[in-house]
Amino acid sequence: MTPEQLATIAAANAAQVERARQTAPQPPGLLEALGEGAVQLETAGRLVELAGDVGGLVLSGLRATGSCVGAVCDLLPSLD
């Protein structure tokens, strides 16, 4: 290969690298990253809150079941 051909290939490669650099997505800035982190924390907070609500419903259901079982047990001796 001649030096002119090598220079042409190098220039074409440099142009392709520059085009790729310009079209590549830029990493998020600091404020964008902080905003995403805040959204993720809010979502995690909501999930924890929902888990607490479900846990409260389960406990209420268990208490109601226990009350019903207690009431049935109180009635059984009177059936004798």
All heavy atoms as a GROMACS GRO file, in nm:
protein
  554
    1MET      N    1   0.085  -0.118   0.000
    1MET     CA    2   0.000   0.000   0.000
    1MET      C    3   0.089   0.123   0.000
    1MET      O    4   0.192   0.126   0.066
    1MET     CB    5  -0.090   0.004   0.122
    1MET     CG    6  -0.198  -0.101   0.126
    1MET     SD    7  -0.309  -0.066   0.262
    1MET     CE    8  -0.461  -0.079   0.176
    2THR      N    9   0.040   0.222  -0.068
    2THR     CA   10   0.117   0.346  -0.078
    2THR      C   11   0.084   0.434   0.042
    2THR      O   12  -0.021   0.417   0.107
    2THR     CB   13   0.082   0.421  -0.208
    2THR    OG1   14  -0.053   0.462  -0.200
    2THR    CG2   15   0.105   0.334  -0.330
    3PRO      N   16   0.169   0.527   0.072
    3PRO     CA   17   0.140   0.619   0.183
    3PRO      C   18   0.010   0.698   0.161
    3PRO      O   19  -0.061   0.728   0.256
    3PRO     CB   20   0.260   0.713   0.186
    3PRO     CG   21   0.371   0.635   0.124
    3PRO     CD   22   0.306   0.546   0.022
    4GLU      N   23  -0.022   0.728   0.038
    4GLU     CA   24  -0.146   0.801   0.010
    4GLU      C   25  -0.268   0.715   0.042
    4GLU      O   26  -0.367   0.763   0.098
    4GLU     CB   27  -0.151   0.845  -0.139
    4GLU     CG   28  -0.050   0.950  -0.178
    4GLU     CD   29   0.088   0.890  -0.208
    4GLU    OE1   30   0.098   0.769  -0.234
    4GLU    OE2   31   0.185   0.965  -0.202
    5GLN      N   32  -0.261   0.587   0.008
    5GLN     CA   33  -0.372   0.496   0.040
    5GLN      C   34  -0.388   0.481   0.191
    5GLN      O   35  -0.500   0.481   0.244
    5GLN     CB   36  -0.348   0.360  -0.025
    5GLN     CG   37  -0.363   0.358  -0.175
    5GLN     CD   38  -0.322   0.225  -0.235
    5GLN    OE1   39  -0.233   0.157  -0.182
    5GLN    NE2   40  -0.386   0.189  -0.346
    6LEU      N   41  -0.277   0.468   0.261
    6LEU     CA   42  -0.282   0.458   0.407
    6LEU      C   43  -0.341   0.584   0.469
    6LEU      O   44  -0.421   0.578   0.564
    6LEU     CB   45  -0.143   0.430   0.463
    6LEU     CG   46  -0.083   0.293   0.428
    6LEU    CD1   47   0.060   0.285   0.478
    6LEU    CD2   48  -0.167   0.181   0.487
    7ALA      N   49  -0.303   0.700   0.416
    7ALA     CA   50  -0.356   0.826   0.467
    7ALA      C   51  -0.506   0.835   0.440
    7ALA      O   52  -0.583   0.883   0.525
    7ALA     CB   53  -0.283   0.943   0.404
    8THR      N   54  -0.552   0.788   0.325
    8THR     CA   55  -0.695   0.790   0.291
    8THR      C   56  -0.772   0.699   0.386
    8THR      O   57  -0.879   0.735   0.436
    8THR     CB   58  -0.715   0.746   0.145
    8THR    OG1   59  -0.641   0.832   0.059
    8THR    CG2   60  -0.862   0.750   0.108
    9ILE      N   61  -0.718   0.579   0.411
    9ILE     CA   62  -0.783   0.485   0.502
    9ILE      C   63  -0.788   0.543   0.643
    9ILE      O   64  -0.891   0.537   0.712
    9ILE     CB   65  -0.711   0.349   0.500
    9ILE    CG1   66  -0.732   0.282   0.364
    9ILE    CG2   67  -0.761   0.259   0.612
    9ILE    CD1   68  -0.646   0.158   0.344
   10ALA      N   69  -0.679   0.604   0.688
   10ALA     CA   70  -0.675   0.664   0.823
   10ALA      C   71  -0.776   0.776   0.834
   10ALA      O   72  -0.845   0.790   0.936
   10ALA     CB   73  -0.534   0.712   0.853
   11ALA      N   74  -0.788   0.860   0.730
   11ALA     CA   75  -0.883   0.970   0.733
   11ALA      C   76  -1.026   0.918   0.736
   11ALA      O   77  -1.112   0.970   0.809
   11ALA     CB   78  -0.862   1.061   0.612
   12ALA      N   79  -1.054   0.811   0.659
   12ALA     CA   80  -1.188   0.753   0.658
   12ALA      C   81  -1.222   0.694   0.795
   12ALA      O   82  -1.334   0.709   0.846
   12ALA     CB   83  -1.200   0.647   0.550
   13ASN      N   84  -1.124   0.627   0.854
   13ASN     CA   85  -1.145   0.570   0.988
   13ASN      C   86  -1.171   0.679   1.091
   13ASN      O   87  -1.258   0.667   1.177
   13ASN     CB   88  -1.026   0.484   1.030
   13ASN     CG   89  -1.021   0.353   0.956
   13ASN    OD1   90  -1.119   0.310   0.897
   13ASN    ND2   91  -0.904   0.289   0.956
   14ALA      N   92  -1.096   0.787   1.084
   14ALA     CA   93  -1.113   0.898   1.179
   14ALA      C   94  -1.251   0.960   1.163
   14ALA      O   95  -1.317   0.994   1.262
   14ALA     CB   96  -1.004   1.002   1.159
   15ALA      N   97  -1.298   0.972   1.038
   15ALA     CA   98  -1.430   1.028   1.014
   15ALA      C   99  -1.538   0.936   1.070
   15ALA      O  100  -1.636   0.983   1.129
   15ALA     CB  101  -1.451   1.050   0.864
   16GLN      N  102  -1.522   0.805   1.053
   16GLN     CA  103  -1.620   0.710   1.108
   16GLN      C  104  -1.622   0.715   1.260
   16GLN      O  105  -1.728   0.710   1.322
   16GLN     CB  106  -1.588   0.569   1.060
   16GLN     CG  107  -1.622   0.545   0.915
   16GLN     CD  108  -1.586   0.404   0.871
   16GLN    OE1  109  -1.515   0.332   0.941
   16GLN    NE2  110  -1.634   0.365   0.754
   17VAL      N  111  -1.505   0.726   1.321
   17VAL     CA  112  -1.497   0.735   1.468
   17VAL      C  113  -1.568   0.861   1.516
   17VAL      O  114  -1.643   0.858   1.614
   17VAL     CB  115  -1.350   0.730   1.514
   17VAL    CG1  116  -1.337   0.770   1.660
   17VAL    CG2  117  -1.292   0.592   1.491
   18GLU      N  118  -1.546   0.973   1.448
   18GLU     CA  119  -1.609   1.098   1.488
   18GLU      C  120  -1.761   1.091   1.473
   18GLU      O  121  -1.835   1.136   1.560
   18GLU     CB  122  -1.553   1.214   1.407
   18GLU     CG  123  -1.603   1.350   1.451
   18GLU     CD  124  -1.572   1.381   1.597
   18GLU    OE1  125  -1.469   1.336   1.650
   18GLU    OE2  126  -1.655   1.449   1.660
   19ARG      N  127  -1.810   1.031   1.363
   19ARG     CA  128  -1.955   1.016   1.345
   19ARG      C  129  -2.014   0.927   1.454
   19ARG      O  130  -2.120   0.955   1.508
   19ARG     CB  131  -1.986   0.957   1.207
   19ARG     CG  132  -1.983   1.060   1.096
   19ARG     CD  133  -2.046   1.004   0.968
   19ARG     NE  134  -1.982   0.883   0.919
   19ARG     CZ  135  -1.878   0.880   0.836
   19ARG    NH1  136  -1.824   0.992   0.794
   19ARG    NH2  137  -1.827   0.764   0.796
   20ALA      N  138  -1.944   0.819   1.487
   20ALA     CA  139  -1.992   0.730   1.593
   20ALA      C  140  -1.995   0.801   1.727
   20ALA      O  141  -2.088   0.784   1.806
   20ALA     CB  142  -1.904   0.606   1.600
   21ARG      N  143  -1.896   0.883   1.753
   21ARG     CA  144  -1.890   0.957   1.880
   21ARG      C  145  -2.006   1.055   1.890
   21ARG      O  146  -2.064   1.073   1.996
   21ARG     CB  147  -1.756   1.029   1.890
   21ARG     CG  148  -1.735   1.098   2.022
   21ARG     CD  149  -1.597   1.158   2.035
   21ARG     NE  150  -1.499   1.049   2.037
   21ARG     CZ  151  -1.378   1.057   1.984
   21ARG    NH1  152  -1.338   1.166   1.924
   21ARG    NH2  153  -1.295   0.955   1.991
   22GLN      N  154  -2.039   1.120   1.778
   22GLN     CA  155  -2.147   1.219   1.779
   22GLN      C  156  -2.284   1.155   1.792
   22GLN      O  157  -2.375   1.213   1.849
   22GLN     CB  158  -2.141   1.304   1.652
   22GLN     CG  159  -2.023   1.398   1.650
   22GLN     CD  160  -2.012   1.474   1.519
   22GLN    OE1  161  -2.085   1.446   1.424
   22GLN    NE2  162  -1.920   1.569   1.513
   23THR      N  163  -2.302   1.035   1.738
   23THR     CA  164  -2.433   0.970   1.743
   23THR      C  165  -2.451   0.883   1.867
   23THR      O  166  -2.562   0.839   1.895
   23THR     CB  167  -2.457   0.884   1.618
   23THR    OG1  168  -2.355   0.784   1.610
   23THR    CG2  169  -2.457   0.968   1.493
   24ALA      N  170  -2.344   0.857   1.940
   24ALA     CA  171  -2.354   0.773   2.060
   24ALA      C  172  -2.433   0.847   2.167
   24ALA      O  173  -2.421   0.969   2.181
   24ALA     CB  174  -2.215   0.739   2.112
   25PRO      N  175  -2.518   0.775   2.241
   25PRO     CA  176  -2.593   0.841   2.348
   25PRO      C  177  -2.498   0.890   2.456
   25PRO      O  178  -2.399   0.824   2.490
   25PRO     CB  179  -2.685   0.732   2.401
   25PRO     CG  180  -2.624   0.604   2.357
   25PRO     CD  181  -2.545   0.633   2.234
   26GLN      N  182  -2.528   1.008   2.506
   26GLN     CA  183  -2.446   1.066   2.611
   26GLN      C  184  -2.489   1.012   2.747
   26GLN      O  185  -2.608   0.989   2.770
   26GLN     CB  186  -2.460   1.220   2.610
   26GLN     CG  187  -2.413   1.283   2.480
   26GLN     CD  188  -2.266   1.259   2.454
   26GLN    OE1  189  -2.184   1.266   2.545
   26GLN    NE2  190  -2.232   1.227   2.330
   27PRO      N  191  -2.396   0.990   2.837
   27PRO     CA  192  -2.435   0.944   2.971
   27PRO      C  193  -2.518   1.053   3.040
   27PRO      O  194  -2.502   1.172   3.012
   27PRO     CB  195  -2.302   0.923   3.043
   27PRO     CG  196  -2.202   1.003   2.967
   27PRO     CD  197  -2.253   1.012   2.825
   28PRO      N  198  -2.608   1.012   3.128
   28PRO     CA  199  -2.692   1.112   3.195
   28PRO      C  200  -2.609   1.205   3.281
   28PRO      O  201  -2.506   1.166   3.338
   28PRO     CB  202  -2.787   1.027   3.280
   28PRO     CG  203  -2.717   0.897   3.298
   28PRO     CD  204  -2.633   0.878   3.176
   29GLY      N  205  -2.655   1.327   3.291
   29GLY     CA  206  -2.588   1.425   3.376
   29GLY      C  207  -2.619   1.397   3.522
   29GLY      O  208  -2.698   1.309   3.558
   30LEU      N  209  -2.558   1.474   3.608
   30LEU     CA  210  -2.574   1.455   3.752
   30LEU      C  211  -2.719   1.473   3.795
   30LEU      O  212  -2.773   1.391   3.870
   30LEU     CB  213  -2.484   1.552   3.829
   30LEU     CG  214  -2.494   1.548   3.981
   30LEU    CD1  215  -2.453   1.410   4.033
   30LEU    CD2  216  -2.409   1.655   4.044
   31LEU      N  217  -2.785   1.578   3.745
   31LEU     CA  218  -2.925   1.602   3.786
   31LEU      C  219  -3.016   1.492   3.735
   31LEU      O  220  -3.109   1.450   3.805
   31LEU     CB  221  -2.972   1.738   3.736
   31LEU     CG  222  -2.907   1.859   3.803
   31LEU    CD1  223  -2.959   1.989   3.742
   31LEU    CD2  224  -2.933   1.858   3.952
   32GLU      N  225  -2.992   1.444   3.613
   32GLU     CA  226  -3.074   1.335   3.561
   32GLU      C  227  -3.055   1.208   3.644
   32GLU      O  228  -3.150   1.137   3.674
   32GLU     CB  229  -3.039   1.308   3.414
   32GLU     CG  230  -3.079   1.421   3.321
   32GLU     CD  231  -3.020   1.403   3.182
   32GLU    OE1  232  -2.920   1.331   3.168
   32GLU    OE2  233  -3.074   1.464   3.090
   33ALA      N  234  -2.931   1.179   3.680
   33ALA     CA  235  -2.904   1.061   3.762
   33ALA      C  236  -2.970   1.074   3.899
   33ALA      O  237  -3.027   0.977   3.950
   33ALA     CB  238  -2.753   1.040   3.775
   34LEU      N  239  -2.964   1.192   3.957
   34LEU     CA  240  -3.028   1.213   4.088
   34LEU      C  241  -3.179   1.199   4.076
   34LEU      O  242  -3.244   1.142   4.165
   34LEU     CB  243  -2.993   1.351   4.143
   34LEU     CG  244  -2.849   1.368   4.192
   34LEU    CD1  245  -2.824   1.513   4.232
   34LEU    CD2  246  -2.820   1.275   4.308
   35GLY      N  247  -3.236   1.248   3.967
   35GLY     CA  248  -3.380   1.235   3.946
   35GLY      C  249  -3.422   1.090   3.933
   35GLY      O  250  -3.522   1.048   3.991
   36GLU      N  251  -3.344   1.011   3.860
   36GLU     CA  252  -3.374   0.869   3.847
   36GLU      C  253  -3.364   0.799   3.982
   36GLU      O  254  -3.446   0.714   4.016
   36GLU     CB  255  -3.280   0.803   3.747
   36GLU     CG  256  -3.312   0.833   3.603
   36GLU     CD  257  -3.221   0.758   3.508
   36GLU    OE1  258  -3.175   0.648   3.543
   36GLU    OE2  259  -3.196   0.811   3.399
   37GLY      N  260  -3.263   0.836   4.060
   37GLY     CA  261  -3.248   0.776   4.192
   37GLY      C  262  -3.365   0.810   4.283
   37GLY      O  263  -3.414   0.725   4.357
   38ALA      N  264  -3.414   0.934   4.273
   38ALA     CA  265  -3.528   0.974   4.355
   38ALA      C  266  -3.653   0.897   4.315
   38ALA      O  267  -3.730   0.854   4.401
   38ALA     CB  268  -3.552   1.124   4.341
   39VAL      N  269  -3.672   0.876   4.185
   39VAL     CA  270  -3.788   0.800   4.139
   39VAL      C  271  -3.779   0.656   4.189
   39VAL      O  272  -3.878   0.597   4.234
   39VAL     CB  273  -3.798   0.805   3.985
   39VAL    CG1  274  -3.898   0.703   3.933
   39VAL    CG2  275  -3.836   0.944   3.940
   40GLN      N  276  -3.660   0.598   4.183
   40GLN     CA  277  -3.643   0.461   4.231
   40GLN      C  278  -3.668   0.452   4.381
   40GLN      O  279  -3.729   0.355   4.428
   40GLN     CB  280  -3.504   0.410   4.194
   40GLN     CG  281  -3.486   0.389   4.046
   40GLN     CD  282  -3.344   0.352   4.008
   40GLN    OE1  283  -3.255   0.350   4.092
   40GLN    NE2  284  -3.323   0.325   3.881
   41LEU      N  285  -3.622   0.550   4.456
   41LEU     CA  286  -3.647   0.550   4.601
   41LEU      C  287  -3.795   0.565   4.631
   41LEU      O  288  -3.848   0.499   4.722
   41LEU     CB  289  -3.567   0.662   4.669
   41LEU     CG  290  -3.417   0.637   4.684
   41LEU    CD1  291  -3.350   0.761   4.742
   41LEU    CD2  292  -3.391   0.516   4.771
   42GLU      N  293  -3.862   0.651   4.555
   42GLU     CA  294  -4.006   0.668   4.576
   42GLU      C  295  -4.080   0.538   4.545
   42GLU      O  296  -4.170   0.497   4.619
   42GLU     CB  297  -4.060   0.780   4.487
   42GLU     CG  298  -4.207   0.807   4.506
   42GLU     CD  299  -4.257   0.919   4.417
   42GLU    OE1  300  -4.178   0.983   4.347
   42GLU    OE2  301  -4.379   0.941   4.418
   43THR      N  302  -4.040   0.471   4.438
   43THR     CA  303  -4.103   0.344   4.403
   43THR      C  304  -4.078   0.240   4.511
   43THR      O  305  -4.170   0.166   4.551
   43THR     CB  306  -4.048   0.294   4.267
   43THR    OG1  307  -4.075   0.394   4.169
   43THR    CG2  308  -4.112   0.164   4.226
   44ALA      N  309  -3.956   0.234   4.562
   44ALA     CA  310  -3.924   0.140   4.669
   44ALA      C  311  -4.005   0.173   4.794
   44ALA      O  312  -4.056   0.083   4.862
   44ALA     CB  313  -3.775   0.143   4.699
   45GLY      N  314  -4.021   0.300   4.823
   45GLY     CA  315  -4.102   0.341   4.938
   45GLY      C  316  -4.247   0.298   4.924
   45GLY      O  317  -4.309   0.253   5.020
   46ARG      N  318  -4.299   0.311   4.802
   46ARG     CA  319  -4.437   0.268   4.779
   46ARG      C  320  -4.451   0.118   4.794
   46ARG      O  321  -4.551   0.069   4.848
   46ARG     CB  322  -4.482   0.311   4.639
   46ARG     CG  323  -4.508   0.458   4.626
   46ARG     CD  324  -4.558   0.494   4.490
   46ARG     NE  325  -4.577   0.638   4.478
   46ARG     CZ  326  -4.607   0.699   4.366
   46ARG    NH1  327  -4.621   0.629   4.255
   46ARG    NH2  328  -4.623   0.828   4.363
   47LEU      N  329  -4.352   0.043   4.747
   47LEU     CA  330  -4.357  -0.102   4.761
   47LEU      C  331  -4.355  -0.143   4.908
   47LEU      O  332  -4.429  -0.232   4.950
   47LEU     CB  333  -4.241  -0.167   4.686
   47LEU     CG  334  -4.251  -0.165   4.534
   47LEU    CD1  335  -4.122  -0.219   4.473
   47LEU    CD2  336  -4.370  -0.244   4.486
   48VAL      N  337  -4.273  -0.077   4.986
   48VAL     CA  338  -4.267  -0.107   5.130
   48VAL      C  339  -4.400  -0.072   5.196
   48VAL      O  340  -4.452  -0.147   5.280
   48VAL     CB  341  -4.150  -0.030   5.196
   48VAL    CG1  342  -4.159  -0.036   5.347
   48VAL    CG2  343  -4.017  -0.086   5.147
   49GLU      N  344  -4.457   0.040   5.154
   49GLU     CA  345  -4.587   0.080   5.210
   49GLU      C  346  -4.695  -0.022   5.173
   49GLU      O  347  -4.777  -0.061   5.258
   49GLU     CB  348  -4.626   0.217   5.155
   49GLU     CG  349  -4.753   0.275   5.211
   49GLU     CD  350  -4.784   0.412   5.153
   49GLU    OE1  351  -4.690   0.485   5.118
   49GLU    OE2  352  -4.903   0.445   5.146
   50LEU      N  353  -4.696  -0.067   5.048
   50LEU     CA  354  -4.794  -0.168   5.007
   50LEU      C  355  -4.773  -0.299   5.083
   50LEU      O  356  -4.870  -0.364   5.123
   50LEU     CB  357  -4.784  -0.193   4.857
   50LEU     CG  358  -4.841  -0.083   4.768
   50LEU    CD1  359  -4.810  -0.113   4.622
   50LEU    CD2  360  -4.989  -0.067   4.789
   51ALA      N  361  -4.647  -0.338   5.103
   51ALA     CA  362  -4.620  -0.460   5.179
   51ALA      C  363  -4.672  -0.446   5.321
   51ALA      O  364  -4.728  -0.541   5.376
   51ALA     CB  365  -4.470  -0.490   5.178
   52GLY      N  366  -4.656  -0.328   5.381
   52GLY     CA  367  -4.710  -0.305   5.514
   52GLY      C  368  -4.861  -0.313   5.517
   52GLY      O  369  -4.921  -0.369   5.610
   53ASP      N  370  -4.925  -0.258   5.412
   53ASP     CA  371  -5.071  -0.265   5.404
   53ASP      C  372  -5.118  -0.410   5.392
   53ASP      O  373  -5.214  -0.450   5.457
   53ASP     CB  374  -5.123  -0.184   5.285
   53ASP     CG  375  -5.104  -0.034   5.304
   53ASP    OD1  376  -5.078   0.009   5.418
   53ASP    OD2  377  -5.116   0.039   5.204
   54VAL      N  378  -5.050  -0.487   5.307
   54VAL     CA  379  -5.087  -0.628   5.291
   54VAL      C  380  -5.065  -0.703   5.422
   54VAL      O  381  -5.149  -0.784   5.464
   54VAL     CB  382  -5.007  -0.692   5.175
   54VAL    CG1  383  -5.023  -0.843   5.174
   54VAL    CG2  384  -5.052  -0.633   5.043
   55GLY      N  385  -4.954  -0.674   5.489
   55GLY     CA  386  -4.928  -0.737   5.618
   55GLY      C  387  -5.036  -0.703   5.720
   55GLY      O  388  -5.080  -0.788   5.797
   56GLY      N  389  -5.081  -0.577   5.719
   56GLY     CA  390  -5.188  -0.536   5.810
   56GLY      C  391  -5.318  -0.609   5.780
   56GLY      O  392  -5.390  -0.651   5.871
   57LEU      N  393  -5.348  -0.626   5.651
   57LEU     CA  394  -5.470  -0.700   5.614
   57LEU      C  395  -5.461  -0.846   5.657
   57LEU      O  396  -5.559  -0.904   5.703
   57LEU     CB  397  -5.492  -0.690   5.463
   57LEU     CG  398  -5.534  -0.554   5.410
   57LEU    CD1  399  -5.537  -0.555   5.257
   57LEU    CD2  400  -5.669  -0.514   5.465
   58VAL      N  401  -5.343  -0.905   5.641
   58VAL     CA  402  -5.326  -1.045   5.682
   58VAL      C  403  -5.345  -1.057   5.833
   58VAL      O  404  -5.413  -1.149   5.880
   58VAL     CB  405  -5.187  -1.097   5.639
   58VAL    CG1  406  -5.155  -1.231   5.704
   58VAL    CG2  407  -5.181  -1.109   5.487
   59LEU      N  408  -5.288  -0.965   5.909
   59LEU     CA  409  -5.304  -0.970   6.054
   59LEU      C  410  -5.450  -0.951   6.094
   59LEU      O  411  -5.501  -1.019   6.183
   59LEU     CB  412  -5.217  -0.864   6.121
   59LEU     CG  413  -5.068  -0.894   6.127
   59LEU    CD1  414  -4.992  -0.777   6.189
   59LEU    CD2  415  -5.042  -1.021   6.205
   60SER      N  416  -5.518  -0.859   6.027
   60SER     CA  417  -5.661  -0.840   6.057
   60SER      C  418  -5.740  -0.966   6.026
   60SER      O  419  -5.829  -1.006   6.103
   60SER     CB  420  -5.717  -0.724   5.974
   60SER     OG  421  -5.655  -0.603   6.010
   61GLY      N  422  -5.707  -1.031   5.914
   61GLY     CA  423  -5.775  -1.156   5.879
   61GLY      C  424  -5.749  -1.265   5.980
   61GLY      O  425  -5.839  -1.341   6.017
   62LEU      N  426  -5.626  -1.274   6.027
   62LEU     CA  427  -5.593  -1.376   6.128
   62LEU      C  428  -5.666  -1.349   6.260
   62LEU      O  429  -5.714  -1.441   6.327
   62LEU     CB  430  -5.442  -1.381   6.151
   62LEU     CG  431  -5.360  -1.441   6.036
   62LEU    CD1  432  -5.212  -1.427   6.066
   62LEU    CD2  433  -5.396  -1.587   6.014
   63ARG      N  434  -5.674  -1.220   6.297
   63ARG     CA  435  -5.746  -1.186   6.420
   63ARG      C  436  -5.894  -1.221   6.408
   63ARG      O  437  -5.955  -1.275   6.502
   63ARG     CB  438  -5.732  -1.036   6.449
   63ARG     CG  439  -5.596  -0.999   6.502
   63ARG     CD  440  -5.593  -0.852   6.547
   63ARG     NE  441  -5.456  -0.808   6.562
   63ARG     CZ  442  -5.401  -0.709   6.494
   63ARG    NH1  443  -5.472  -0.640   6.408
   63ARG    NH2  444  -5.276  -0.677   6.513
   64ALA      N  445  -5.952  -1.190   6.291
   64ALA     CA  446  -6.094  -1.222   6.270
   64ALA      C  447  -6.115  -1.373   6.273
   64ALA      O  448  -6.213  -1.422   6.332
   64ALA     CB  449  -6.141  -1.163   6.137
   65THR      N  450  -6.024  -1.448   6.212
   65THR     CA  451  -6.034  -1.594   6.213
   65THR      C  452  -6.023  -1.646   6.355
   65THR      O  453  -6.099  -1.735   6.397
   65THR     CB  454  -5.925  -1.656   6.124
   65THR    OG1  455  -5.939  -1.603   5.992
   65THR    CG2  456  -5.934  -1.806   6.121
   66GLY      N  457  -5.930  -1.591   6.429
   66GLY     CA  458  -5.915  -1.632   6.570
   66GLY      C  459  -6.039  -1.602   6.651
   66GLY      O  460  -6.081  -1.683   6.734
   67SER      N  461  -6.100  -1.488   6.626
   67SER     CA  462  -6.223  -1.453   6.698
   67SER      C  463  -6.336  -1.549   6.663
   67SER      O  464  -6.412  -1.592   6.751
   67SER     CB  465  -6.265  -1.310   6.664
   67SER     OG  466  -6.168  -1.219   6.707
   68CYS      N  467  -6.345  -1.586   6.535
   68CYS     CA  468  -6.451  -1.680   6.493
   68CYS      C  469  -6.428  -1.817   6.554
   68CYS      O  470  -6.522  -1.882   6.601
   68CYS     CB  471  -6.454  -1.691   6.341
   68CYS     SG  472  -6.520  -1.544   6.261
   69VAL      N  473  -6.304  -1.863   6.554
   69VAL     CA  474  -6.272  -1.993   6.613
   69VAL      C  475  -6.302  -1.990   6.762
   69VAL      O  476  -6.359  -2.085   6.818
   69VAL     CB  477  -6.125  -2.031   6.585
   69VAL    CG1  478  -6.083  -2.152   6.668
   69VAL    CG2  479  -6.106  -2.059   6.437
   70GLY      N  480  -6.269  -1.880   6.828
   70GLY     CA  481  -6.298  -1.866   6.970
   70GLY      C  482  -6.447  -1.869   6.998
   70GLY      O  483  -6.494  -1.933   7.094
   71ALA      N  484  -6.522  -1.802   6.911
   71ALA     CA  485  -6.669  -1.802   6.929
   71ALA      C  486  -6.727  -1.940   6.908
   71ALA      O  487  -6.816  -1.984   6.982
   71ALA     CB  488  -6.732  -1.704   6.833
   72VAL      N  489  -6.676  -2.014   6.810
   72VAL     CA  490  -6.723  -2.152   6.786
   72VAL      C  491  -6.688  -2.240   6.903
   72VAL      O  492  -6.769  -2.322   6.950
   72VAL     CB  493  -6.667  -2.206   6.653
   72VAL    CG1  494  -6.691  -2.356   6.640
   72VAL    CG2  495  -6.726  -2.131   6.536
   73CYS      N  496  -6.568  -2.226   6.956
   73CYS     CA  497  -6.526  -2.307   7.071
   73CYS      C  498  -6.612  -2.274   7.194
   73CYS      O  499  -6.642  -2.363   7.272
   73CYS     CB  500  -6.381  -2.281   7.103
   73CYS     SG  501  -6.266  -2.355   6.982
   74ASP      N  502  -6.653  -2.151   7.208
   74ASP     CA  503  -6.740  -2.113   7.319
   74ASP      C  504  -6.878  -2.173   7.302
   74ASP      O  505  -6.944  -2.208   7.400
   74ASP     CB  506  -6.753  -1.959   7.328
   74ASP     CG  507  -6.625  -1.895   7.379
   74ASP    OD1  508  -6.540  -1.967   7.436
   74ASP    OD2  509  -6.610  -1.773   7.361
   75LEU      N  510  -6.923  -2.191   7.179
   75LEU     CA  511  -7.055  -2.247   7.154
   75LEU      C  512  -7.056  -2.399   7.169
   75LEU      O  513  -7.159  -2.457   7.204
   75LEU     CB  514  -7.103  -2.211   7.014
   75LEU     CG  515  -7.140  -2.066   6.990
   75LEU    CD1  516  -7.174  -2.043   6.844
   75LEU    CD2  517  -7.258  -2.026   7.079
   76LEU      N  518  -6.949  -2.467   7.140
   76LEU     CA  519  -6.947  -2.612   7.142
   76LEU      C  520  -6.983  -2.674   7.276
   76LEU      O  521  -7.060  -2.769   7.280
   76LEU     CB  522  -6.812  -2.664   7.093
   76LEU     CG  523  -6.787  -2.655   6.942
   76LEU    CD1  524  -6.648  -2.705   6.908
   76LEU    CD2  525  -6.892  -2.730   6.864
   77PRO      N  526  -6.933  -2.627   7.387
   77PRO     CA  527  -6.975  -2.687   7.514
   77PRO      C  528  -7.125  -2.674   7.540
   77PRO      O  529  -7.185  -2.760   7.603
   77PRO     CB  530  -6.895  -2.612   7.619
   77PRO     CG  531  -6.778  -2.555   7.548
   77PRO     CD  532  -6.826  -2.530   7.407
   78SER      N  533  -7.186  -2.572   7.489
   78SER     CA  534  -7.329  -2.555   7.511
   78SER      C  535  -7.412  -2.650   7.426
   78SER      O  536  -7.530  -2.666   7.449
   78SER     CB  537  -7.370  -2.410   7.484
   78SER     OG  538  -7.350  -2.381   7.347
   79LEU      N  539  -7.351  -2.712   7.324
   79LEU     CA  540  -7.424  -2.808   7.240
   79LEU      C  541  -7.439  -2.944   7.308
   79LEU      O  542  -7.519  -3.024   7.264
   79LEU     CB  543  -7.353  -2.824   7.106
   79LEU     CG  544  -7.348  -2.699   7.016
   79LEU    CD1  545  -7.267  -2.728   6.890
   79LEU    CD2  546  -7.487  -2.655   6.978
   80ASP      N  547  -7.362  -2.969   7.411
   80ASP     CA  548  -7.369  -3.101   7.479
   80ASP      C  549  -7.497  -3.120   7.544
   80ASP      O  550  -7.579  -3.098   7.601
   80ASP     CB  551  -7.256  -3.114   7.581
   80ASP     CG  552  -7.123  -3.129   7.512
   80ASP    OD1  553  -7.122  -3.169   7.396
   80ASP    OD2  554  -7.019  -3.098   7.575
   0.00000   0.00000   0.00000
